[in-house]
Amino acid sequence: MNIAVVGTGYVGLVTGVSLSEIGHNVICIDIDERKIEQLKLGISPIYEPGLEKLMTKNMSKNSLTFTTNHHEGFTHADVIYIAVGTPEKEDGSANLTYVEQVALDIARSIEKDTVVVIKSTVPVGTSDHVKKLIEDNLSSGINISMVSNPEFLREGSAIHDAFHGDRIIIGADCVKAASIVEEMNKPFGVPVYKTDIRSAEMIKYASNAFLATKISFINEISNICERVDANIEEVAYGMGLDQRIGSQFLKAGIGYGGSCFPKDTKALIQIAGNVHYDFELLKGVVTVNKKQQMLLLEKLSGIYPSFVGKRIGVLGLAFKPNTDDMREAPSITIIEELVKQGAEVIAYDPIASNNAKKLLEVEIAYADTEMDAIRDMDAVLILTEWDEVKRLELSCFREMKSPIVLDGRNCFSLEEMKEHNIDYYSIGRKAVICSKKTELSQLY
């Protein structure tokens, strides 16, 4: 089929590349001329393992092209995917400006009956709103059908998820449109669940809100574990053996970040508020996550009552490994507070440093290697569980001024740290205190 995908961010680009891989002719559209020129050269503007290789493969077969011209992209399209951003407004609701603009572009450009698929994460009722917007500006004699097809891609493993997902959700009030989208996606071999259009829109928000809830829940349990001398990793493992609970998203840490969970939880709270429902549970999830991001700083202040003049190394900036995405990353909050309190921060991340420079509102030093963020430091904070970090020889921490490691991702075992005589503070586990310096500081 001839498919147009509007938006070349994480969702749009992965969607377009994946659809071309299973045999469709795909044209990706974006108003950012610089980005499109980059894509035409086979260079992905985002870091996603396997994406660029698959992109260039399908470009060479002419099944994947890029343009800034909406009319060019829409004229021959049988199906148009809307995959533009829905950034958060000040009140937490989703900003639909970009979605609405695409709707207007569709109305002005299409010349035949078309299926319009919304891939962007949008509030319940958006598909109906977009359909009316298109129809109000559409030439007579042309019909459009709306489909909600939310994405469930994980940054860092999006290509894998596209071909090995748990389900494909197709929400439509038109049986024919739903069947067209189902047939298009059949080569993925992923189970399809068809539902009405508003339920599909809600499934996306409900799924992300539930996963965020699991994360905040296990983080709350981890904070209790530290106070009662239990080990959160053993607790989480024991919980996960219960098939009703499952083991996924039960890893304690310094909270969730990224482009989805923070935005979608707040948007769902706003959606509930719009129908006069107070979503108290989800409000608690958001509050817990904000507090959790400050946990390492609380632990560090127990070691150093003042951060003034302290050299603090940071390992990991991205909100999760295998991505350069810094949106809502806990590292932003933590680093800005460290600098505000007088610390000198030297940070290392294998790929996210350039994006960090754009988002951080404070001056820090960026290390070229892990050791540059470890050697001669007063303390090291682990904020992202990169494989490079987890594979570190623990003896390297002995090159610090004081071997004090605060691990927000529980990358190492307590026994290993004890063997290497390193003061080690993690999440939901008993602290390993080897030096009298930190042992004494805990008394104050």
ABEGO torsion letter per residue (X at the ends): XBBBBBEABAAAAAAAAAAAAAGBBBBBBBABAAAAAAAAAGBBABBBBGAAAAAAAAAAAGABBBBABAAAAAAABABBBBABBBBBBAAGBBBAAAAAAAAAAAAAABABBBBBBBABBBBBGAAAAAAAAAAAABBBGBBBBBBBBBBABBBGAAAAAAAABABBBBBBABAAAAAAAAAAAAAAGBBBBBBBAAAAAAAAAAAAAAAAAAAAAAAAAAAAAAAAGBBAAAAAAAAAABAAAEABGABBBAEBBEAAAAAAAAAAAAAAAAAGBBBAAAAAAAAAAAAAAAAAAAAAAAABABABGBBBBBBEABABBGBABABGBAAAAAAAAAAAAGBBBBBBBAAAAAAAAAABABBBBBBABAAAAABGBABBBBABBBAAAAABBAAAAAABABBBBBBAAGABBAAAAAAAGBBBBBBGBBBBBABAAAAAAAAX
